[in-house]
C-alpha cells in the first residue's frame, strides 16, 4: 500500500509538472502575441502620426504658395496700372517654384507611407 501511495504521488507530481510546463508554454505564447500586437499597433500609430504631420506641412506650404501667387498677381496688376510693361518677379517666381517642388516631394513621401 505504501508503494502504491508513493507511485500515485509520483504520478501526481509528474502530472503537475507537465501541467506547469504546458501553462508556461501557453503563457509564453500569450506574452509573445501581446508583444507582437503592441509593436504592430505602435508602428501603425507612428505611421498615422507621420501622415498627419506631412498633411499639415503640405497645407502650410500650399497656403504660402497661394500667398505668393496673390503677391505675384498684385505686383503684375500694380505694374500694369502704373504703365510699367515689365516688373521684377524673379524672387516670387523662385519662391513659387520652390514651394511647388517642396509640396510635390512631401506628397510623394505621404503617398509612399500610405502605400505600405
MDTraj code that builds the backbone (N, CA, C; nanometers):
import mdtraj as md
import numpy as np

residues = "UNK UNK UNK UNK UNK UNK UNK UNK UNK UNK UNK UNK UNK UNK UNK UNK UNK UNK UNK UNK UNK UNK UNK UNK UNK UNK UNK UNK UNK UNK UNK UNK UNK UNK UNK UNK UNK UNK UNK UNK UNK UNK UNK UNK UNK UNK UNK UNK UNK UNK UNK UNK UNK UNK UNK UNK UNK UNK UNK UNK UNK UNK UNK UNK UNK UNK UNK UNK UNK UNK UNK UNK UNK UNK UNK UNK UNK UNK UNK UNK UNK UNK UNK UNK UNK UNK UNK UNK UNK UNK UNK UNK UNK UNK UNK UNK UNK UNK UNK UNK UNK UNK UNK UNK UNK UNK UNK UNK UNK UNK UNK UNK UNK UNK UNK UNK".split()
xyz = np.array([
    [0.0810, -0.1189, 0.0000],
    [0.0000, 0.0000, 0.0000],
    [0.0866, 0.1272, 0.0000],
    [0.1962, 0.1232, 0.0710],
    [0.2861, 0.2373, 0.0743],
    [0.3482, 0.2586, -0.0627],
    [0.3804, 0.1459, -0.1306],
    [0.4366, 0.1576, -0.2656],
    [0.3348, 0.2182, -0.3616],
    [0.2115, 0.1734, -0.3481],
    [0.1058, 0.2262, -0.4358],
    [0.0834, 0.3752, -0.4086],
    [0.0866, 0.4133, -0.2817],
    [0.0710, 0.5544, -0.2449],
    [0.1864, 0.6362, -0.3009],
    [0.3070, 0.5865, -0.2920],
    [0.4239, 0.6559, -0.3463],
    [0.4150, 0.6668, -0.4977],
    [0.3683, 0.5589, -0.5611],
    [0.3525, 0.5604, -0.7057],
    [0.2485, 0.6636, -0.7469],
    [0.1379, 0.6722, -0.6772],
    [0.0344, 0.7719, -0.7064],
    [0.0859, 0.9135, -0.6840],
    [0.1624, 0.9319, -0.5775],
    [0.2216, 1.0636, -0.5512],
    [0.3150, 1.1033, -0.6651],
    [0.3940, 1.0078, -0.7119],
    [0.4880, 1.0347, -0.8207],
    [0.4133, 1.0690, -0.9491],
    [0.3064, 0.9955, -0.9764],
    [0.2250, 1.0254, -1.0948],
    [0.1639, 1.1653, -1.0851],
    [0.1133, 1.1991, -0.9682],
    [0.0560, 1.3325, -0.9477],
    [0.1627, 1.4409, -0.9638],
    [0.2815, 1.4155, -0.9121],
    [0.3904, 1.5113, -0.9253],
    [0.4268, 1.5299, -1.0723],
    [0.4353, 1.4210, -1.1478],
    [0.4674, 1.4281, -1.2897],
    [0.3579, 1.5018, -1.3670],
    [0.2329, 1.4730, -1.3334],
    [0.1214, 1.5408, -1.3999],
    [0.1224, 1.6904, -1.3693],
    [0.1531, 1.7244, -1.2451],
    [0.1592, 1.8653, -1.2059],
    [0.2727, 1.9363, -1.2798],
    [0.3872, 1.8697, -1.2920],
    [0.4996, 1.9288, -1.3645],
    [0.4662, 1.9469, -1.5123],
    [0.3988, 1.8471, -1.5710],
    [0.3586, 1.8571, -1.7114],
    [0.2594, 1.9723, -1.7296],
    [0.1666, 1.9847, -1.6362],
    [0.0675, 2.0930, -1.6434],
    [0.1373, 2.2287, -1.6316],
    [0.2328, 2.2409, -1.5423],
    [0.3072, 2.3664, -1.5240],
    [0.3863, 2.3999, -1.6503],
    [0.4505, 2.2981, -1.7109],
    [0.5231, 2.3226, -1.8364],
    [0.4267, 2.3709, -1.9451],
    [0.3122, 2.3085, -1.9533],
    [0.2122, 2.3487, -2.0526],
    [0.1646, 2.4919, -2.0280],
    [0.1400, 2.5260, -1.9027],
    [0.0986, 2.6627, -1.8689],
    [0.2096, 2.7610, -1.9050],
    [0.3346, 2.7244, -1.8787],
    [0.4472, 2.8108, -1.9147],
    [0.4537, 2.8339, -2.0650],
    [0.4368, 2.7259, -2.1427],
    [0.4399, 2.7381, -2.2883],
    [0.3265, 2.8277, -2.3366],
    [0.2070, 2.8054, -2.2842],
    [0.0915, 2.8848, -2.3257],
    [0.1067, 3.0315, -2.2850],
    [0.1590, 3.0551, -2.1653],
    [0.1773, 3.1942, -2.1221],
    [0.2853, 3.2629, -2.2057],
    [0.3894, 3.1894, -2.2455],
    [0.4904, 3.2468, -2.3349],
    [0.4288, 3.2853, -2.4686],
    [0.3384, 3.2013, -2.5191],
    [0.2697, 3.2323, -2.6445],
    [0.1840, 3.3577, -2.6299],
    [0.1150, 3.3699, -2.5178],
    [0.0306, 3.4881, -2.4941],
    [0.1176, 3.6129, -2.4851],
    [0.2272, 3.6054, -2.4124],
    [0.3180, 3.7199, -2.3995],
    [0.3743, 3.7586, -2.5363],
    [0.4118, 3.6599, -2.6152],
    [0.4638, 3.6872, -2.7486],
    [0.3579, 3.7540, -2.8353],
    [0.2359, 3.7042, -2.8294],
    [0.1260, 3.7625, -2.9067],
    [0.1012, 3.9077, -2.8651],
    [0.0982, 3.9333, -2.7367],
    [0.0756, 4.0694, -2.6867],
    [0.1887, 4.1618, -2.7307],
    [0.3134, 4.1144, -2.7207],
    [0.4271, 4.1963, -2.7625],
    [0.4208, 4.2277, -2.9115],
    [0.3902, 4.1271, -2.9932],
    [0.3792, 4.1489, -3.1378],
    [0.2667, 4.2461, -3.1703],
    [0.1534, 4.2287, -3.1037],
    [0.0394, 4.3179, -3.1283],
    [0.0717, 4.4606, -3.0878],
    [0.1375, 4.4761, -2.9757],
    [0.1745, 4.6092, -2.9285],
    [0.2708, 4.6758, -3.0260],
    [0.3650, 4.5996, -3.0773],
    [0.4611, 4.6523, -3.1735],
    [0.3891, 4.6964, -3.3015],
    [0.2945, 4.6143, -3.3479],
    [0.2181, 4.6492, -3.4679],
    [0.1330, 4.7737, -3.4464],
    [0.0699, 4.7828, -3.3315],
    [-0.0140, 4.8992, -3.3004],
    [0.0721, 5.0243, -3.2916],
    [0.1869, 5.0126, -3.2263],
    [0.2770, 5.1271, -3.2127],
    [0.3249, 5.1731, -3.3504],
    [0.3567, 5.0786, -3.4380],
    [0.4015, 5.1130, -3.5729],
    [0.2890, 5.1827, -3.6500],
    [0.1684, 5.1317, -3.6380],
    [0.0538, 5.1922, -3.7069],
    [0.0283, 5.3331, -3.6560],
    [0.0342, 5.3518, -3.5265],
    [0.0129, 5.4846, -3.4682],
    [0.1217, 5.5807, -3.5149],
    [0.2448, 5.5346, -3.5191],
    [0.3559, 5.6197, -3.5635],
    [0.3383, 5.6594, -3.7103],
    [0.2945, 5.5643, -3.7939],
    [0.2718, 5.5964, -3.9348],
    [0.1580, 5.6973, -3.9502],
    [0.0514, 5.6821, -3.8739],
    [-0.0608, 5.7764, -3.8812],
    [-0.0180, 5.9154, -3.8347],
    [0.0645, 5.9203, -3.7308],
    [0.1144, 6.0493, -3.6819],
    [0.1991, 6.1166, -3.7905],
    [0.2845, 6.0384, -3.8555],
    [0.3697, 6.0937, -3.9612],
    [0.2859, 6.1435, -4.0791],
    [0.1810, 6.0700, -4.1144],
    [0.0937, 6.1137, -4.2235],
    [0.0243, 6.2454, -4.1874],
    [-0.0206, 6.2576, -4.0627],
    [-0.0841, 6.3827, -4.0208],
    [0.0142, 6.4981, -4.0257],
    [0.1384, 6.4734, -3.9827],
    [0.2402, 6.5785, -3.9879],
    [0.2659, 6.6223, -4.1316],
    [0.2757, 6.5243, -4.2223],
    [0.3000, 6.5578, -4.3630],
    [0.1831, 6.6360, -4.4221],
    [0.0609, 6.5937, -4.3915],
    [-0.0564, 6.6672, -4.4423],
    [-0.0577, 6.8109, -4.3905],
    [-0.0220, 6.8275, -4.2652],
    [-0.0168, 6.9611, -4.2065],
    [0.0904, 7.0452, -4.2750],
    [0.2062, 6.9864, -4.2950],
    [0.3157, 7.0593, -4.3600],
    [0.2795, 7.0951, -4.5043],
    [0.2157, 7.0022, -4.5747],
    [0.1712, 7.0305, -4.7119],
    [0.0731, 7.1463, -4.7115],
    [-0.0194, 7.1469, -4.6168],
    [-0.1167, 7.2554, -4.6063],
    [-0.0498, 7.3905, -4.5825],
    [0.0496, 7.3924, -4.4952],
    [0.1222, 7.5171, -4.4682],
    [0.1890, 7.5696, -4.5955],
    [0.2529, 7.4810, -4.6682],
    [0.3229, 7.5236, -4.7897],
    [0.2250, 7.5642, -4.9000],
    [0.1110, 7.5012, -4.9043],
    [0.0098, 7.5426, -5.0032],
    [-0.0435, 7.6823, -4.9715],
    [-0.0630, 7.7098, -4.8424],
    [-0.1073, 7.8441, -4.8048],
    [-0.0015, 7.9475, -4.8428],
    [0.1251, 7.9156, -4.8169],
    [0.2338, 8.0069, -4.8546],
    [0.2406, 8.0231, -5.0063],
    [0.2170, 7.9162, -5.0797],
    [0.2168, 7.9214, -5.2257],
    [0.1035, 8.0114, -5.2752],
    [-0.0128, 7.9969, -5.2156],
    [-0.1259, 8.0827, -5.2545],
    [-0.0963, 8.2296, -5.2261],
    [-0.0300, 8.2567, -5.1156],
    [0.0078, 8.3953, -5.0852],
    [0.1064, 8.4484, -5.1894],
    [0.2003, 8.3627, -5.2312],
    [0.2979, 8.4050, -5.3320],
    [0.2277, 8.4329, -5.4647],
    [0.1320, 8.3469, -5.5009],
    [0.0548, 8.3723, -5.6231],
    [-0.0202, 8.5053, -5.6127],
    [-0.0769, 8.5311, -5.4970],
    [-0.1501, 8.6553, -5.4777],
    [-0.0552, 8.7753, -5.4880],
    [0.0626, 8.7641, -5.4275],
    [0.1588, 8.8744, -5.4367],
    [0.2042, 8.8951, -5.5804],
    [0.2226, 8.7869, -5.6535],
    [0.2619, 8.7962, -5.7936],
    [0.1525, 8.8670, -5.8743],
    [0.0282, 8.8279, -5.8507],
    [-0.0834, 8.8920, -5.9201],
    [-0.0952, 9.0393, -5.8860],
    [-0.0779, 9.0717, -5.7585],
    [-0.0834, 9.2123, -5.7167],
    [0.0292, 9.2932, -5.7803],
    [0.1496, 9.2356, -5.7832],
    [0.2634, 9.3054, -5.8442],
    [0.2386, 9.3260, -5.9928],
    [0.1846, 9.2268, -6.0577],
    [0.1533, 9.2392, -6.2001],
    [0.0479, 9.3477, -6.2214],
    [-0.0568, 9.3450, -6.1414],
    [-0.1633, 9.4442, -6.1528],
    [-0.1076, 9.5852, -6.1325],
    [-0.0293, 9.6040, -6.0280],
    [0.0260, 9.7361, -5.9977],
    [0.1170, 9.7844, -6.1110],
    [0.1974, 9.6933, -6.1656],
    [0.2866, 9.7344, -6.2734],
    [0.2056, 9.7745, -6.3969],
    [0.1027, 9.7017, -6.4272],
    [0.0188, 9.7345, -6.5426],
    [-0.0584, 9.8636, -6.5181],
    [-0.1043, 9.8814, -6.3959],
    [-0.1794, 10.0017, -6.3612],
    [-0.0914, 10.1257, -6.3750],
    [0.0346, 10.1116, -6.3402],
    [0.1283, 10.2238, -6.3462],
    [0.1959, 10.2360, -6.4826],
    [0.1545, 10.1548, -6.5781],
    [0.2074, 10.1648, -6.7134],
    [0.3438, 10.1031, -6.7326],
    [0.3892, 10.0223, -6.6371],
    [0.5191, 9.9562, -6.6487],
    [0.4960, 9.8226, -6.7185],
    [0.5683, 9.8028, -6.8280],
    [0.5499, 9.6789, -6.9047],
    [0.6146, 9.5588, -6.8339],
    [0.7271, 9.5801, -6.7700],
    [0.7968, 9.4717, -6.7031],
    [0.8078, 9.5037, -6.5549],
    [0.8037, 9.4035, -6.4761],
    [0.8207, 9.4229, -6.3320],
    [0.9092, 9.3107, -6.2788],
    [0.9672, 9.3344, -6.1631],
    [1.0614, 9.2394, -6.1034],
    [0.9837, 9.1288, -6.0328],
    [0.9888, 9.0100, -6.0891],
    [0.9148, 8.8984, -6.0312],
    [1.0021, 8.7760, -6.0063],
    [1.1311, 8.7889, -6.0250],
    [1.2206, 8.6732, -6.0138],
    [1.2149, 8.6083, -5.8753],
    [1.2132, 8.6912, -5.7696],
    [1.2084, 8.6355, -5.6346],
    [1.0788, 8.5577, -5.6120],
    [0.9683, 8.6165, -5.6554],
    [0.8406, 8.5478, -5.6391],
    [0.8339, 8.4204, -5.7227],
    [0.8863, 8.4253, -5.8420],
    [0.8869, 8.3069, -5.9275],
    [0.9716, 8.1954, -5.8649],
    [1.0864, 8.2319, -5.8086],
    [1.1698, 8.1326, -5.7401],
    [1.0969, 8.0745, -5.6199],
    [1.0329, 8.1612, -5.5421],
    [0.9579, 8.1158, -5.4264],
    [0.8472, 8.0194, -5.4682],
    [0.7738, 8.0553, -5.5715],
    [0.6652, 7.9697, -5.6199],
    [0.7205, 7.8362, -5.6681],
    [0.8264, 7.8397, -5.7444],
    [0.8858, 7.7167, -5.7963],
    [0.9334, 7.6263, -5.6820],
    [0.9978, 7.6845, -5.5826],
    [1.0486, 7.6064, -5.4697],
    [0.9348, 7.5479, -5.3863],
    [0.8317, 7.6262, -5.3632],
    [0.7178, 7.5769, -5.2858],
    [0.6471, 7.4629, -5.3589],
    [0.6301, 7.4776, -5.4902],
    [0.5653, 7.3722, -5.5686],
    [0.6463, 7.2427, -5.5623],
    [0.7776, 7.2545, -5.5741],
    [0.8637, 7.1357, -5.5690],
    [0.8592, 7.0721, -5.4308],
    [0.8621, 7.1548, -5.3272],
    [0.8561, 7.1037, -5.1910],
    [0.7246, 7.0301, -5.1673],
    [0.6155, 7.0863, -5.2135],
    [0.4849, 7.0211, -5.1988],
    [0.4844, 6.8868, -5.2721],
    [0.5413, 6.8810, -5.3902],
    [0.5489, 6.7550, -5.4649],
    [0.6272, 6.6498, -5.3862],
    [0.7383, 6.6892, -5.3268],
    [0.8205, 6.5952, -5.2505],
    [0.7469, 6.5454, -5.1262],
    [0.6803, 6.6371, -5.0567],
    [0.6048, 6.5977, -4.9374],
    [0.4891, 6.5052, -4.9741],
    [0.4214, 6.5343, -5.0848],
    [0.3123, 6.4476, -5.1288],
    [0.3643, 6.3095, -5.1686],
    [0.4841, 6.3032, -5.2263],
    [0.5446, 6.1738, -5.2597],
    [0.5757, 6.0946, -5.1333],
    [0.6252, 6.1618, -5.0301],
    [0.6508, 6.0947, -4.9032],
    [0.5215, 6.0409, -4.8448],
    [0.4182, 6.1230, -4.8460],
    [0.2883, 6.0819, -4.7930],
    [0.2348, 5.9621, -4.8713],
    [0.2461, 5.9664, -5.0009],
    [0.1986, 5.8573, -5.0856],
    [0.2743, 5.7280, -5.0553],
    [0.4040, 5.7389, -5.0340],
    [0.4850, 5.6198, -5.0029],
    [0.4414, 5.5580, -4.8706],
    [0.4119, 5.6407, -4.7733],
    [0.3671, 5.5887, -4.6433],
    [0.2300, 5.5244, -4.6585],
    [0.1414, 5.5847, -4.7346],
    [0.0067, 5.5312, -4.7491],
    [0.0037, 5.4013, -4.8287],
    [0.1043, 5.3758, -4.9114],
    [0.1077, 5.2524, -4.9907],
    [0.1547, 5.1322, -4.9108],
    [0.2113, 5.1542, -4.7945],
    [0.2622, 5.0417, -4.7130],
    [0.1507, 4.9578, -4.6607],
])
top = md.Topology()
chain = top.add_chain()
for i, resn in enumerate(residues, 1):
    res = top.add_residue(resn, chain, resSeq=i)
    for name in ("N", "CA", "C"):
        top.add_atom(name, md.element.get_by_symbol(name[0]), res)
traj = md.Trajectory(xyz[None], top)
